Amino acid sequence: MVHTFHPYAAASARIRNFSTPFSLRKEIPWWYQILDPGSERVTLWNHIFFVICIMGLFLDPIYFFIPGIGGSSCMKIDMGLGIIVTFLRTVFDFFYFCHVAVKFRTAFIAPGSRVFGRGQLVMDPRAIALRYLKSDFSIDLAAALPLPQIMIWFIIPAVKTPTAAHANHTLSLIVLIQYVPRFIQIFPLNRRITKSTGVVAKTAWSGAAYNLVLFCLIAHIVGSTWYVLSIRRQYECWKGECSKEINKTHSPSCKISFLDCSSEGNPERDAWLKITKVAESCDANDDQDFEFGMFAEAFTNEVAGAVFIEKYFYCLWWGMRNLCSYGQDIETSTYVSETSLCILISILGLVLFSHLMSQMQTYLQSATIRLEEWRVRKRDTEEWMRHRQLPPELQERVRRFVQYKWIATRGVDEKNILEALPMDLRRQIQRHLCLALVRRVPFFAQMDDQLLDAICERLESSLNTRNTYIIREGDPVNEMLFIIRGQLESSTTDGGRTGFFNSITLRAGDFCGEELLTWALMPTSSLNLPCSTRTVKSLTEVEAFALRAEDLKYVANQFKRLHSKKLQHAFRYYSHQWRTWGACFIQVAWRRFRKRKLAMELAKEEEYYYTHVLDQEGLGNSNSDSIIGGGSTDYEGRGAERSSSVGNILHNIPLGPAILASKFAANTRRGIQKVASVLHHEESSSTMPKKLFKPDEPDFSADT
């Protein structure tokens, strides 16, 4: 066999085997993509960067805790704390630079397009860059620069004679200058988050915690500033006393380098410590020679020489205490800078404390606003019931309903919430809430999903407390009720007929008001609603879904799939009205059968007894057969034949027995006539009771 090779077939096979999808549009790398300011990615990044900014604002004032009081009359630098803070600052600076890059790739809404709706996004990278450079770039860049790292790693080591005081002053100044743009950066970021998501904190408790964190941040800044100024005040005192000792009479003379702990161990400094009065003159416990003012507490409580954790929490507490008391406990000196700082603390404490209290009160009230509204409504209900002088039992029922509604809904009006949503979203929510529960109703389980969606869209929640009459017999039926939880009692007296009462218990999965379905499926149904044939009363608290008459009529008219034999059988099987009618029909048929059977047995016994008496009197078998025969005819004909036979026999027997036989024959004839009349009456009344009519059956087979 010769195989031929076709090049087009091979190419087609290769094309078929190539299953990897491709697009003519080149995919843009993520670092070149323009981001939507309202997208989830940008919103998530704003939240992350907002947390980073808060942590960065907490981190920068820790630089103020790096200097401290070391040995006797000297200042030291905590290098371990400096390394940790510098490392964390570098990590946070990386996020600041990432934020600058993200803003270069984030689109903005054209100001002239905000006439209607959200507006038009500007996706041009050049326009985005120009707008950013003209607006927030300078602040973001100033906040992102690693200025403290540059000072610590490059500038301070390059100084010929670096001292702890010089490093402290320089670093504190740089941190304080850069802290301003970092603090300003919080406000536009907070505004963008609020604009995209509505709120910064999604829950009431998180909002209260957020405001409390802001208050702690301000207290942290105030406490750190107070600590570094305390160190500066102590150094000024040492420096002033040292300048007094710089002369030729003292040997050795005081030097500024002696005030740095790096000079410890120097023999010249050790000799100077023995004769100097710097430590005695700059003692905060006895500030007669020098006024420490508001900074004396840092030295009297030995805060300046403590470890980092102790002095950090003490300074934080100092800031909170004076902010809450508006600076009333501060003892100041006559220095203008110190009194100005106290005034600033007082104003800042007043503003922050009032803002914190108002914001926390707003957030906490929003958490309990529903509960407070329910309490007000409950109080108004109580006053109204007392004003109208309602009976105690009605008042108790009203209280029970209000309490049960609060437990079930928590004061939320679900109907108003759903009506404010678009149609498709509302349909999906209704499907999620109702479909699984509706499928528990056996009658609805026979329907398809499209029909169930139409029904779920129109279902409304219904809450009923115990011993509530949902509908009474004879009242118009305006809704079908599908039980989700609880129990109902459904009873009927068949229109008030004496001696008739039927009662059943409805549970989860059952429904009532099926007369409305019959009315809705009738092609020629009138505007008048059908009357209820049963009284429905709640035995427990009941949660159910209600389907109104107009909604059921709409569904029946729109969906012809309701007109099916399958639904007809399901409706008959689960309808308690049809069940009651069927039970009564079976009872009547059974009673009729029992009476007919009893009458037949009595007739046979009397016939057997009569035949036995005739045999004792000497009657022949032929006469007995003539009396017993003819069982296929009616009882009246058989009685007439037996009477004629008895008359013929009485001519051939003596007078006494003939009289007795004649009386017995007459009694037998009357008994047979009575049995026949009873059976005839049973046959004539073998239908249903006079007032128990067959329920109206919906026109399931209708084509329209």
JOCOR-V619856 format. One record per run of one state. SS is the DSSP state (A for helix, B for strand, O for the rest). FROM is the first residue (numbers start at 1). TO is the last residue. If there is no record, write none. Layout:
BEGIN
<<SS:FROM:TO> <SS:FROM:TO>>
END
This chain:
BEGIN
<<O:1:6> <A:7:17> <O:18:29> <A:30:32> <O:33:34> <B:35:35> <O:36:39> <A:40:65> <O:66:66> <B:67:69> <O:70:74> <B:75:77> <O:78:78> <A:79:104> <O:105:105> <B:106:106> <O:107:107> <B:108:109> <O:110:110> <A:111:113> <O:114:120> <B:121:122> <O:123:124> <A:125:134> <O:135:136> <A:137:144> <O:145:146> <A:147:158> <O:159:163> <A:164:197> <O:198:203> <A:204:245> <O:246:255> <A:256:259> <B:260:260> <A:261:263> <O:264:266> <A:267:275> <O:276:277> <A:278:281> <O:282:292> <A:293:295> <O:296:296> <A:297:300> <O:301:307> <A:308:324> <O:325:335> <A:336:367> <O:368:368> <A:369:388> <O:389:391> <A:392:409> <O:410:413> <A:414:419> <O:420:422> <A:423:439> <O:440:443> <A:444:446> <O:447:448> <A:449:458> <O:459:459> <B:460:464> <O:465:468> <B:469:471> <O:472:475> <B:476:476> <O:477:478> <B:479:485> <O:486:487> <B:488:492> <O:493:501> <B:502:506> <O:507:510> <B:511:512> <O:513:513> <A:514:521> <O:522:530> <B:531:531> <O:532:534> <B:535:538> <O:539:541> <B:542:548> <A:549:558> <O:559:559> <A:560:562> <O:563:564> <A:565:574> <O:575:575> <A:576:616> <O:617:620> <A:621:628> <O:629:634> <A:635:650> <O:651:654> <A:655:684> <O:685:704>>
END
